[in-house]
Every structure is written in C-alpha cells, then in structure tokens.
Amino acid sequence: MAGRLVTLAVGLLVFIGVLAVSLPANWMARYVSWATNGTVLLADAQGSVWKGDAVLGLSANGVSRALPGRVSWSTRLSLPSSLEIALEDSDVLARPVLLRVAPGETRIGGGDATVPLALAALAGAPLNTVGPNGLLRLHWDPLIWQGGAVLGQGIVQILGLWVDINPVRPLGDYRVTWQYAPEGLTWTLATENGPLQLDAHGSGLDRARFSGRAGIAKGVPDATAQRLWPLLEALGPRQGDSVQITIGAY
C-alpha cells in the first residue's frame, strides 16, 4: 500500500512538473493583460511561459497600437517566491529589460527604447485627431508596480514631429519629463527646438488631463507662420500670439 502511494505521489509530481514546464505562451499573455488592466498586450504569443515571443501592444483610451518587431522573453524562478523575466526586442529596446515579479509587486528594470510617435494617439484627444508622426525616444529609471500603483520616473523625447493635418514638417523636437507617484502620473512638456512651440503640464494617460500653450517660435518666416495657424487654432482658442490648450478639469 505504501509503495503504491509513493508511486502515485511521484507520478503526480512528474505530471505537475511537465505541466509547469510546458505552460503555453498565451498564459503569459493573459497574465500580462490582467496585471496591467489591459494596458499592455501580448498578441500572437508563441512558445511557453518560460521562453517565448509575441507582438507587444499598448492600449488606452479605446486605442491600441502594436510596437515594431517581436518581444521575446525568458523566465526563471528566483527563490523563494519570485519570477525573473528578461525581455528583448531589437527593434525597440536598446538593451534587455529585466522584470522581477513577486507576490503583490512587480519591478521593472531601467531601460531605453525607440518607438513610432503614432503611439501618442494612446493619450486620446487631441493627439489622436491630428495624426502625429515622428519618433519617441524613451528613457525610464527602475519602476515599481505595487498595489495597483506605479512608482518611477523618466524622460520621453519627441523627435521630428509632424502631423497629417499640417504641411509644415518638421514642427520641432520636444521633451516630456514624467513621474509616477502613488497619486498617479504627472508630466511636463517643453520645446527643444522647431517652429512650433509647445509647453504644457498634465496628469494621467487613460483619461489624460493637461493644460498648456502652443505658439510660433520667434524668427519663423511669415509664410511658415501662416501655414501653422490652422493647426494652432485646431488645438485651442487663440489668445494673442498663442493658443490655450486644455483637456479635462484644469
């Protein structure tokens, strides 16, 4: 009797081990979607939860966008109770990013990435109506995802901005400095160079709120300024030589 119990226990452990090793990659996709409230998506997941790849997408404000290439991951157990996941995507990430997942907490290592500016449409109006193009260069310090809140900070550079609805190209380069605190995401936007001057501050991504001004840089030729004014007036009401931009309750 005892021998049969031992045999049954060993067989059960082997079954559980085989099942754990062969868990399909779509389990990883489901976990990521659940853990991020649907903000981060893994589509066409291949492989297993331990080693696989997928198309990485982001979703907010009813808009979803896929990043270039495919993100690959390798997962290992880190005793006593956490997982370490190394992410690589040569089309997006400058170097691999390490995630550590533990009960009640996820830590994301610092990193750098370059993605199409079309992702800015995730922020909602007015960005999703003007059709932004260019590049986003992102840098972030280590992030902590704990109890539904994110803690961390970083910088986003907007390079070579142009929009579908205006012929002036490029409009300029810009820098967004952002910070996640227990109260949520806050950020500031400043112009680095270019004919279109943008300065704003805001909060949030889903249901974003922000306030700022848009204008024309000094020394811009009159012909260029005339072509810019339809864009400015589409962003907000004119006040002197600039327009006021307000989204949400500011």
C-alpha positions in Angstrom: 0.0 0.0 0.0 2.7 2.4 1.0 4.6 1.6 -2.2 1.6 2.4 -4.3 1.1 5.8 -2.5 4.8 6.7 -3.1 4.4 5.7 -6.8 1.2 7.8 -7.1 2.9 10.8 -5.4 5.9 10.6 -7.7 3.7 10.3 -10.7 1.7 13.4 -9.6 4.8 15.4 -9.1 6.2 14.5 -12.5 2.8 15.4 -14.1 2.8 18.8 -12.3 6.4 19.4 -13.4 5.7 18.5 -17.0 2.6 20.7 -17.0 4.6 23.7 -15.5 7.4 23.4 -18.0 5.0 23.2 -21.0 2.6 26.0 -20.0 1.8 27.8 -23.3 2.8 31.3 -24.0 -0.8 32.5 -24.1 -0.8 32.0 -20.3 1.9 34.7 -20.2 -0.3 36.9 -22.4 -3.3 36.5 -20.1 -1.3 37.3 -17.0 0.2 40.5 -18.6 -3.2 41.7 -19.7 -4.7 41.1 -16.3 -1.8 42.6 -14.3 -1.8 45.8 -16.4 -5.6 46.2 -16.7 -5.4 45.6 -20.4 -2.8 48.4 -21.0 -0.1 46.0 -22.1 -1.0 43.3 -24.6 0.9 40.3 -26.0 -0.5 39.2 -29.3 0.3 36.0 -31.4 2.2 34.6 -28.4 4.4 31.7 -29.3 6.4 29.2 -27.2 5.9 28.8 -23.5 5.8 31.0 -20.4 9.4 30.1 -19.8 10.7 31.0 -23.3 8.6 32.6 -26.0 7.9 35.7 -28.1 4.9 37.8 -29.1 3.9 41.1 -30.7 3.9 43.7 -28.0 1.0 46.2 -28.0 -0.3 49.0 -25.8 -3.9 50.1 -25.3 -5.5 53.2 -23.7 -8.5 55.5 -24.4 -10.0 52.9 -26.7 -6.9 52.9 -29.0 -4.5 50.0 -29.4 -1.1 50.1 -31.1 1.5 47.4 -31.8 5.2 48.0 -31.4 7.7 47.1 -34.2 9.2 43.6 -34.2 8.5 40.9 -31.6 9.4 40.9 -28.0 11.0 37.7 -26.6 11.2 36.6 -23.0 13.0 34.1 -20.9 11.7 33.3 -17.5 13.3 31.7 -14.5 12.3 31.1 -10.9 14.1 33.2 -8.3 13.7 31.7 -4.8 11.9 31.9 -2.6 8.8 33.2 -4.4 9.5 35.4 -7.4 10.0 35.2 -11.1 12.6 37.0 -13.2 11.7 37.7 -16.8 14.3 39.1 -19.3 12.7 41.0 -22.2 14.4 41.6 -25.6 13.2 43.4 -28.7 16.0 44.5 -31.0 13.6 46.8 -33.0 12.6 48.7 -29.9 14.8 48.2 -26.8 18.4 49.4 -26.6 19.2 46.6 -24.2 17.3 43.8 -22.4 14.9 44.8 -19.7 14.6 42.7 -16.5 11.3 42.2 -14.7 11.0 40.7 -11.3 7.5 39.5 -10.4 6.8 38.7 -6.7 3.5 38.5 -4.7 2.0 42.0 -4.7 4.9 43.7 -6.5 6.5 43.9 -10.0 9.8 45.6 -10.5 10.8 46.7 -14.0 14.5 47.5 -14.6 15.5 50.8 -16.2 15.8 51.0 -19.9 15.8 52.9 -23.2 13.5 52.4 -26.2 12.7 54.0 -29.5 9.1 53.7 -30.9 7.0 55.4 -33.6 5.3 58.6 -32.5 2.0 57.1 -33.7 1.8 55.6 -30.2 1.0 59.1 -28.9 -2.6 58.5 -30.1 -3.0 56.4 -26.9 -3.2 59.7 -25.0 -6.5 60.5 -26.6 -7.7 63.9 -27.9 -6.3 66.0 -29.4 -3.3 63.8 -30.3 -5.5 61.0 -31.8 -7.1 63.5 -34.1 -4.1 65.4 -35.5 -2.2 62.3 -36.6 1.2 62.7 -35.0 4.3 61.2 -36.7 8.0 61.0 -35.9 9.9 59.1 -33.2 9.6 58.7 -29.5 12.9 58.1 -27.6 12.1 56.8 -24.1 14.3 56.5 -21.0 13.0 55.2 -17.7 14.5 54.6 -14.3 13.6 51.4 -12.5 9.8 51.2 -11.9 7.9 49.5 -9.1 4.3 48.3 -9.8 2.8 47.7 -6.3 -0.8 47.5 -5.1 -2.2 48.9 -8.4 0.1 51.9 -8.3 3.3 52.6 -10.3 6.4 54.4 -8.8 9.1 55.7 -11.0 10.2 58.5 -13.4 11.7 59.0 -16.9 12.0 61.2 -20.0 10.4 61.0 -23.4 12.0 62.8 -26.4 9.7 63.6 -29.3 11.9 63.8 -32.4 11.0 65.3 -35.8 7.3 65.8 -35.0 4.9 66.3 -37.9 1.2 65.8 -38.2 -1.1 64.6 -41.0 -3.3 67.8 -40.9 -0.5 70.3 -41.5 2.1 70.8 -44.2 4.9 72.2 -42.0 7.5 69.4 -41.5 9.1 69.0 -39.1 7.3 71.0 -36.4 10.0 70.5 -33.8 11.6 68.4 -31.1 10.2 68.2 -27.6 10.9 66.7 -24.2 8.4 65.2 -21.8 9.6 64.7 -18.2 7.3 62.3 -16.3 6.9 60.8 -12.8 4.7 58.1 -11.4 3.8 58.6 -7.7 1.1 57.0 -5.5 -1.3 59.7 -6.7 -0.7 58.8 -10.4 1.2 60.0 -13.4 2.2 63.7 -13.8 4.3 65.2 -16.6 5.6 68.4 -18.2 6.2 69.1 -21.9 8.8 71.6 -23.1 10.1 72.6 -26.6 13.7 71.9 -27.5 13.6 73.4 -31.0 11.4 74.0 -34.0 8.9 76.5 -35.4 6.0 75.1 -33.2 6.4 76.0 -29.5 4.6 73.7 -27.1 4.7 74.0 -23.3 2.2 72.1 -21.0 1.8 70.1 -17.9 -0.7 67.3 -17.2 -1.6 64.1 -15.5 -2.7 60.6 -16.4 -2.6 58.6 -19.6 -6.0 57.0 -19.7 -8.4 60.0 -19.4 -5.5 62.3 -19.5 -5.8 65.9 -18.3 -3.4 68.7 -19.3 -3.1 72.4 -19.8 -0.6 74.5 -21.8 0.1 76.8 -24.6 1.1 76.5 -28.2 2.6 79.2 -30.3 5.1 80.1 -33.1 8.8 80.5 -32.4 10.4 83.8 -32.9 12.1 84.3 -36.2 9.9 81.9 -38.1 9.2 83.2 -41.7 5.7 84.7 -42.2 4.8 82.1 -44.8 5.6 79.3 -42.4 3.6 81.0 -39.6 0.6 81.3 -41.8 0.7 77.6 -42.5 1.0 76.9 -38.8 -2.0 78.9 -37.6 -4.7 76.4 -38.8 -3.0 73.8 -36.7 -2.8 76.0 -33.7 -6.4 77.0 -33.9 -7.4 73.3 -34.1 -5.6 72.8 -30.7 -7.4 75.5 -28.8 -8.8 79.1 -28.6 -6.5 81.9 -29.8 -5.1 84.2 -27.1 -2.9 86.9 -28.7 0.0 85.2 -30.4 -0.6 81.7 -29.0 -3.5 79.3 -28.2 -4.6 77.8 -24.9 -4.8 74.0 -24.8 -6.9 72.5 -22.0 -8.1 68.9 -21.8 -10.0 67.7 -18.7 -10.6 69.7 -15.5 -7.7 72.1 -15.2 
